[in-house]
C-alpha cells in the first residue's frame, strides 16, 4: 500500500472513530433526556445518532473498498 493510501486509511479510521464516538455519546445523552421526559429532544438526538452510525457504516465500506483496490493492485503487479 502506498503512503497516500495509508494516509487515506488513517484519515478514514480517525473519522470513523469520531462518528461512532459521537453517535454513542448522543445515544447516551438521549437516554438521559428520555428519563426527564424531553421526548422531542430525544427524537432529535436519536435521529442524529442514527445518522452518525450510518456515516460510520459508509466509512467502513470505504475502508473495505480500499482494501480490495490495494489487493487488486498488488495482484496486477505480480
N, C-alpha and C positions, 0 to 999 in steps of 0.2 A: 504494500500500500504506500502510495506516495505521501510526502509531507503534507501536501494540500489536502489529500483525502483524510489524513489523520487529524488535521486541524478542523476539518468539517465534521468528522465524527465527534471530536471533543466538544465542539460547539453544540452539536445536536444533543449530546448527552447532558451537557450543562443546562440547556433549555428544557430538556425532558425532566430533569430533576426539579427545576424551578416550577414547571407546570404542575407536576404531580404533587410537589410540596404545597403549593398554593391551593390546589384542589382539596387536599386533605385538611388544611387549615380552615378553608371556607366551610367544608362539611362539618367540621367540629364546632365552628362558631354557629352554624345554622342549628345544630343540635342544642346548643346552649340557649339560643334565642327562642327556639320552639318551646323550651321549658318555661320561658317567661311569657309565652302567648303572642309573640310577634310573628304571626303567620305570613303576612305579606312579605316581610323581610326574609323569612325563612325560605319562601318560594324563590325569591330572587337570588339569595345566596346559593341555594342548591342548583339553580339553573346555571349560574356562573361556574360553580364547581364542576358540573357535568361538562360544560364547555371546555374547561381546562383538562378534564380527563380525556375527552375526545382529542384534543390537541396532543396529549401525551401518546395516544394510540397512533396518531398520524406521524409523530416523530419516531416512534418505534418502527413503523413501516418504512420510513425514510432510511433508518439505520439498516434494516434488512435489505432494502434495495441497494444500498451502498456495498453491503457485504457481497451480494450476488454480483454486482458490477465488478467489484475487486476480484472475485473468484474467476469470473469470465475473462477479465483482462489477463490474469495470471495464466489461465489455461491457453489463451490465444498466444501468449508469449513463449510458451514451451513448444 
